[in-house]
């Protein structure tokens, strides 16, 4: 009898391993397939198109058009285009204002609410977060009406400076940066506040009793507890900054004279305006992916260096 049980034990163990493997792939496979078809395939296909002479039309089926590999011809054309570098510079400014503007400001306001340093915190929180739930198109049109040459803001300025001429700014991207800062800071306020509320306040109070100042409590208790959240927020800010399109397109359309161009608008114009240049547009998308991965990689290195944790 005992001999029979010993012989069945390896069989049961084998069956259990098979069941575990089936369960594992049942959970993993759907997500993996979604990633392949939604993320990996478009990226790889875009990379392929960027090194071809594709001019439009079907690529598959009986009516497919022949496509030749031309190497990095369109990458060279892209790098020679001065508007590409202008768009890249504007994207870097947006990334800067997102990482070093939205995140610190959202953290600071979340800290004030968490520590009870302001009155009417529910109202304050709602007002700051409100832009995040309003349509980007509505916000773009609203601020365009305020900041355009014939808008409310120039009219107010002319009250104090009658000689003021709107639209002559050397830095037309500045109003866009301001709106981006105003619009998305509330997102990080909610993220940081939600994670601050997980911190045991008794630890902070014990530190205060032992003589710690508010700044020391912030530096040695709150910041280390939120280091992983800060890194995650930086990744969100970087990825969101590089794909900026809708707000800027509604506010300025890339103007005046393409001075508020960003990479996504540059790519859109190359693909869908005038004579379509699909390979160059795909080359821009590949460069955007490379920049995004590079900046996120730098963020992860900083996280490792300073011991970030979730």
Buried (B, 14 or more C-beta within 10 A) or exposed (E): EEEEEEEEEEEEEEEEEEEEEEEEEEEEEEEEEEEEEEEEEEEEEBBBBBBBBBEEEEBEEEEEEEBEEEEEBBBEBBEEBEBBEBBBEBBBBBBEBBBEBBBEBBBEBBBBBBBEEEEEBEEBBEEBBEBBEEEBEEBBEBBBEBBBEEBEBBEEEEEEEEEEEBEEEEEBBBBBBBBBBBBBBBBBBBBBBEBBEEBEEEEBEEBEEEEBEEEEBBEEBBBEBBBBBBBBBBBBBBBBBBBBBBBBBBBBBBEEEBBBBBBBBBBBBBBEEEEBBBBBBBBBBBBBBEBBEEBBEEBBEEBEEEEBEE
